[in-house]
Every structure is written in C-alpha cells, then in structure tokens.
Amino acid sequence: MREVNLGELSVSALGLGCMGMSQSYGNTTPAESERTLHRALDLGVTFLDTANAYGNGHNEELIGRVLSERRNEFVLASKFGLIRHPDGSRSIDGHPDRVEKHCEDSLRRLKTDVIDLYYLHRVDPKVPIEDTVGAMADLVIAGKIRYLGLSEISTETLYRAHAVHTITAVQSEYSLWTRDPEAKILGACAKLGIGFVPFSPLGRAMLTGRLRDTAALTKNDLRLTMPRFLGDNFASNFSLVQKLIAFADQKDCTGAQLSLAWLLAQGDGIAPIPGTKKVNYLEENIAAINLNLGQADIEHLDTIFAPGKIAGDRYAPAMMAIVRQS
C-alpha cells in the first residue's frame, strides 16, 4: 500500500471508514467487523477513521477493544462535536470548555494515550471557530492529540481556523456523485498544504452497483432519509450507476474500484476512507490501488457524473442546513 501526505502526516492512500460497523447501514456482525479491522492492518491500511458519535461511542470502543495491541500500526483519526440524542435528534457542541472532556472520553474508549488526527465533526454556529480550534490546539500541547482536522468546513472558515493553528486535514464527502469540494475547498487545501480526506467515496454503496432497490434496506438505514436514495431520484441516479458499471466491465474491474481509482487520480494529498464492515469488500476496495486510469477514462467518468445530472441533495434539509452554515 502506497502512502500519501496529509500535511505532515503520512497515511495509507486508502483508509478505512469504520462508522458502518456501529450504525447507519443495517445490521452488523461483530465478529466480521473485528476480522475486517485486523485484515485492514494486515493489508497495509494504516489510516482508520471513527468518531465519538458513531454508535454513541460504540465505534471507538470497538476499535479500542479489537486493536489496542496493534495501536502502533495505524494512524487513528476520530472526531467530536456532533451529539446524538436518545430521541434521534442531533446537536453540535464546539464549546471550548468541553473540548478536552470530549477528547478524554474518546481516549478512554479507544484505549490509547493519543489520537493522531482529531477533527471537529461539524462547526458549532454558536461558537467562533477560533475558540474551538484554540481549545483543540491546547490538546496538542498537552500531548493528547497530534494533528488537527475539520469536517464539512467552508473555505472561509478553514482560513480562519488555519490562522489559529495548523490544520492538517479536511474531511468532506467527495465522490463521483458528490463533486462539491471541487468548487473551492480542494483548491484552498492545496494552497495551504492541507490534506483532504473524502468520506463516502463510494456514494454510500450506490457507486458499487449492488444497491438496486432501496426496499432491501432495513428501516433504520440512514440512506432512507437521504433525498438521493428516494423515489424518482434513486431511479435517475441508478441509471448513471449502470453506465459506471458498464464502463467498469470494460476495464475488467468493479464499480467500486473504478470509483476509488478516479478519486485517487484527483491529485496529491487525497486519502479516501471507504467504509465497510466486511472483509471481501475491504479487499475489493484495496485492489483499486493498482488500477491506473488514463485522462480519457477520467474525462469519461466526469461526463457520466457531471454534477447537474445527480438528482437530490445528499442530506435531508436539517442536515444540509448544518453543512451550509459551516
């Protein structure tokens, strides 16, 4: 597995998003999740991504329990600031007086002394970004985290944050069917020497071509709240995916591999974190590292998934409002 640099932090070119092992995408099999975590490290994946909100701490506890004896083999990224309540609602907490407590709770669950890359999950609109980042910088001084990150951040807010303390990585959704970062934030990251971490690089499994009917999803599946997966939007978007799969067949690869190869070709300092809870999908994703695309291939994919062709927002209105105010 080759590595890329997120600022001064070196990570595997493909990481592993761990959220689905604890929430959002149907039922999980604990033993298979554990096998997937170990297999990822065995195959050279050195970049694991979690958050305190994933399963309300369950995901961090999983990683801490399963991988504590292999802690020196991977770069650990976690996030704080997104609070999930028992009634299903969410709020944001970036208050500087509580940043350290959030971090200490994560350290305990993760069974580690330090988090390598610590993100603010979402910007708290009630708190100046300078105050939150200042509190995060204090954690660096205290030796509890090594590098700072921000998730779903606007370019203006990124510049303000970076002026307080070096930001190592920005995490946002980026894939063939979510091209928003190309407008501004990717350029800002390149200018400032900040790495970029695409989450949901496979469009929450849409780009694999395996999701053919949302009726197969469990009732608590997050995708059933997302406009892109509903009604006519799903049908329209799946028609694009069918073109992707046809092209992947020509390239003798899968839709997932083609989608990841496209992302890996977007420039330096980009480390996608495809999420999975199954070993076979992990191995499929990692094989994308060896898939080289020519410029004509990239342009063909760009045309299939031109932003104006995607039907529906990526989140429900309440979450889109949070993202837009960041």
C-alpha atoms as one frame of an Amber mdcrd trajectory, in Angstrom:
protein
   0.000   0.000   0.000   1.491   3.339  -1.011   1.217   6.334   1.303   0.184
   9.946   0.853   0.851  13.012   2.954  -1.907  14.914   4.707   0.145  17.950
   5.578   2.957  16.463   7.692   1.006  13.290   8.455   1.716  10.202   6.345
  -1.161   7.729   5.860  -2.084   4.883   3.533  -3.538   6.100   0.247  -6.779
   4.329   1.141  -8.045   4.384   4.694 -10.929   2.592   6.352 -14.092   4.343
   7.472 -15.416   2.437  10.485 -18.825   4.067  11.069 -20.852   1.312   9.400
 -19.595  -1.204  11.955 -21.717   0.584  14.559 -24.590   2.398  12.845 -26.408
   3.698   9.775 -26.243   0.856   7.244 -28.254  -2.045   8.586 -27.307  -4.881
  10.866 -23.723  -5.698  11.761 -21.889  -8.898  12.628 -19.384  -8.124  15.405
 -17.039 -10.974  14.526 -16.902  -9.871  10.880 -16.221  -6.268  11.904 -13.324
  -7.467  14.029 -11.952  -9.551  11.163 -12.240  -6.542   8.863 -10.271  -4.312
  11.229  -7.445  -6.820  11.522  -7.449  -7.593   7.810  -7.161  -3.902   7.004
  -3.957  -3.611   9.009  -2.621  -6.855   7.541  -3.104  -5.434   4.027  -1.309
  -2.181   4.788  -4.217   0.129   5.576  -2.720   2.431   8.197  -5.481   5.053
   8.414  -8.619   4.291  10.467 -11.453   6.775  10.864 -14.026   6.870  13.660
 -15.911   9.415  15.798 -17.442   9.677  19.233 -20.886   9.976  17.621 -20.696
   6.666  15.762 -22.961   4.386  17.726 -22.750   6.869  20.620 -19.250   5.691
  21.488 -19.644   2.080  20.344 -17.362   2.512  17.342 -14.499   3.938  19.364
 -14.951   1.176  21.934 -14.819  -1.412  19.153 -11.520  -0.110  17.824 -10.087
   0.208  21.322 -11.065  -3.351  22.234 -10.010  -5.010  18.984  -6.862  -3.106
  18.053  -5.327  -1.837  21.291  -2.457  -4.333  20.985  -1.757  -3.118  17.419
  -2.007   0.598  18.197   1.453   1.368  16.797   0.449   0.018  13.374  -2.053
   2.675  12.344  -2.896   6.368  12.271  -6.017   6.892  14.372  -8.485   9.607
  13.404 -11.534  10.483  15.461 -13.998  13.347  15.672 -16.019  15.292  18.216
 -18.747  17.907  18.170 -21.751  16.022  16.789 -24.044  14.884  19.583 -26.706
  12.214  19.061 -29.640  12.263  21.478 -31.847   9.321  22.573 -34.807  10.655
  20.573 -32.770  10.529  17.377 -32.129  14.262  17.163 -28.661  15.764  16.844
 -26.951  18.877  18.102 -23.496  20.390  17.715 -21.104  21.198  20.538 -17.859
  23.002  19.782 -17.679  24.959  23.050 -14.029  25.311  24.070 -14.756  24.459
  27.712 -15.936  20.990  26.693 -13.400  20.063  24.003 -10.985  18.449  26.440
 -13.736  16.345  28.042 -14.847  15.069  24.630 -11.245  14.119  23.859 -10.666
  12.383  27.185 -13.831  10.343  26.751 -12.639   9.234  23.307  -9.177   8.369
  24.590 -10.720   6.158  27.247 -12.961   4.340  24.769 -10.136   3.957  22.254
  -7.746   2.663  24.931  -4.963   4.956  23.797  -2.953   7.885  25.130  -3.136
   9.952  21.965  -5.351  10.472  18.917  -3.266  11.112  15.805  -5.802  13.229
  13.908  -8.662  14.872  15.807 -11.437  16.517  13.804 -14.193  18.921  14.686
 -17.101  16.926  13.246 -19.272  19.933  12.425 -18.824  23.652  13.080 -20.832
  24.919  16.039 -22.689  28.021  14.785 -22.840  29.360  18.346 -19.050  29.328
  18.812 -16.394  31.206  16.804 -14.213  28.677  15.025 -11.165  30.394  16.501
 -12.309  29.438  20.005 -12.912  25.779  19.195  -9.630  25.405  17.326  -7.808
  27.181  20.135  -9.064  24.556  22.574  -8.041  21.804  20.165  -4.568  23.357
  19.935  -4.302  23.093  23.728  -4.785  19.334  23.355  -1.758  19.214  21.062
   0.316  20.991  23.708  -0.974  18.535  26.314   0.060  15.587  24.119  -3.477
  14.188  23.822  -3.728  14.698  20.055  -1.096  15.139  17.364  -2.827  16.880
  14.463  -5.991  18.928  13.926  -8.690  18.335  11.346 -12.031  19.847  10.339
 -15.007  18.129   8.750 -17.517  19.618   6.288 -15.958  23.065   6.519 -16.341
  26.098   4.271 -13.293  27.702   2.683 -13.752  30.931   4.651 -13.961  29.063
   7.958 -10.936  26.948   7.039  -8.776  30.038   6.536  -9.872  31.440   9.905
  -9.150  28.149  11.656  -5.789  27.671   9.986  -4.710  31.108  11.193  -5.105
  29.903  14.792  -3.359  26.541  14.433  -2.175  24.446  11.509  -4.985  22.310
  10.124  -3.630  19.022   8.814  -6.692  17.595   7.066 -10.184  18.475   5.920
 -12.769  15.717   5.681 -15.800  16.097   3.430 -17.970  13.931   1.244 -16.370
  13.594  -2.183 -17.004  11.045  -4.894 -18.103  10.751  -8.489 -21.621  11.731
  -7.454 -20.657  14.390  -4.883 -18.367  16.907  -6.538 -18.990  19.911  -4.273
 -15.389  20.107  -2.928 -14.099  20.842  -6.416 -15.648  24.323  -6.338 -13.485
  25.840  -3.586 -12.284  23.685  -0.709  -9.917  21.432  -2.670  -8.106  24.458
  -4.030  -7.870  26.041  -0.591  -6.438  22.843   0.872  -3.837  22.625  -1.893
  -2.858  26.260  -1.372  -2.458  25.827   2.389  -0.758  22.431   2.243  -3.707
  20.697   3.928  -4.652  17.120   3.140  -8.132  16.147   2.003  -9.988  13.058
   3.211 -13.064  12.076   1.145 -15.682  10.221   3.139 -18.419   8.159   1.469
 -16.204   7.834  -1.639 -18.494   5.084  -2.904 -21.652   7.139  -2.505 -22.832
   5.072   0.490 -22.612   1.926  -1.688 -24.546   3.493  -4.587 -21.438   3.507
  -6.789 -20.845  -0.190  -6.239 -23.953  -1.005  -8.280 -25.034  -3.537  -5.672
 -27.813  -1.343  -4.278 -30.519  -1.858  -6.874 -33.629  -1.365  -4.749 -33.971
   0.595  -1.506 -36.762  -1.779  -0.454 -33.966  -4.113   0.598 -32.704  -1.637
   3.216 -33.575  -2.039   6.882 -35.952   0.548   8.312 -33.210   2.250  10.346
 -30.860   2.634   7.374 -29.596   6.207   7.127 -29.997   6.240   3.353 -33.775
   6.142   3.673 -33.581   9.742   4.976 -31.439  10.982   2.087 -33.138  12.514
  -0.962 -30.764  10.912  -3.454 -31.971   7.465  -2.450 -35.697   8.193  -2.604
 -38.298   7.730  -5.332 -37.570   9.116  -8.764 -34.214  10.460  -7.556 -32.985
   6.943  -6.892 -34.142   5.728 -10.294 -32.445   8.632 -12.063 -29.197   8.188
 -10.136 -29.164   4.437 -10.638 -29.307   4.969 -14.381 -25.957   6.778 -14.086
 -24.555   3.977 -11.959 -25.478   1.483 -14.636 -23.254   3.415 -17.057 -20.467
   3.289 -14.468 -20.804  -0.480 -14.107 -20.798  -0.950 -17.879 -17.558   1.050
 -18.102 -16.076  -0.919 -15.187 -16.835  -4.137 -17.050 -14.832  -2.804 -19.983
 -11.924  -2.075 -17.629 -12.202  -5.544 -16.037 -12.843  -4.094 -12.569 -15.783
  -3.322 -10.317 -17.726  -0.105  -9.978 -16.248   0.391  -6.518 -12.695   0.002
  -7.796 -13.287   2.355 -10.709 -14.811   4.973  -8.412 -11.894   4.810  -5.977
  -9.329   4.894  -8.781 -10.996   8.075 -10.065 -10.626   9.683  -6.640  -7.014
   8.576  -6.255  -6.280  10.245  -9.599  -7.567  13.641  -8.448  -4.224  14.839
  -7.104  -1.753  14.609  -4.264  -2.725  14.777  -0.624  -6.052  12.959  -1.025
  -6.761   9.853   1.077 -10.274   8.405   0.664 -11.736   6.378   3.537 -14.201
   3.888   2.028 -16.235   2.315   4.778 -17.055  -1.357   5.047 -17.773  -3.960
   7.696 -16.941  -6.971   5.521 -13.570  -8.423   4.592 -14.475  -9.205   0.981
 -15.484  -5.610   0.266 -12.344  -4.334   2.015 -10.176  -6.475  -0.232 -12.103
  -5.354  -3.303 -11.583  -1.700  -2.386  -7.874  -2.076  -1.736  -7.352  -3.567
  -5.195  -8.274  -0.144  -6.617  -4.760   0.991  -5.709  -3.432  -0.980  -8.686
  -5.946   0.411 -11.191  -4.476   3.147 -13.358  -6.802   5.427 -15.299  -5.871
   7.458 -18.329  -7.049  11.006 -18.903  -9.714   9.805 -21.323 -11.054   7.437
 -18.655 -11.254  10.243 -16.111 -12.998  12.554 -18.544 -15.498   9.846 -19.441
 -16.395   9.357 -15.769 -16.584  13.118 -15.260 -19.111  13.279 -18.075 -21.270
  10.451 -16.743 -21.440  12.062 -13.307 -21.485  15.731 -14.209 -22.856  17.484
 -11.089 -26.012  18.673 -12.778 -27.011  15.085 -13.524 -27.251  13.993  -9.878
 -30.822  14.034  -8.559 -31.462  15.143  -4.987 -29.481  16.639  -2.101 -27.088
  14.398  -0.223 -28.761  15.057   3.150 -32.237  15.825   4.417 -32.944  19.580
   4.819 -31.973  19.836   8.511 -28.527  18.338   7.955 -27.991  20.272   4.745
 -28.607  23.454   6.728 -25.849  22.457   9.155 -23.416  21.757   6.337 -24.170
  25.006   4.526 -23.547  27.157   7.609 -20.120  25.672   8.255
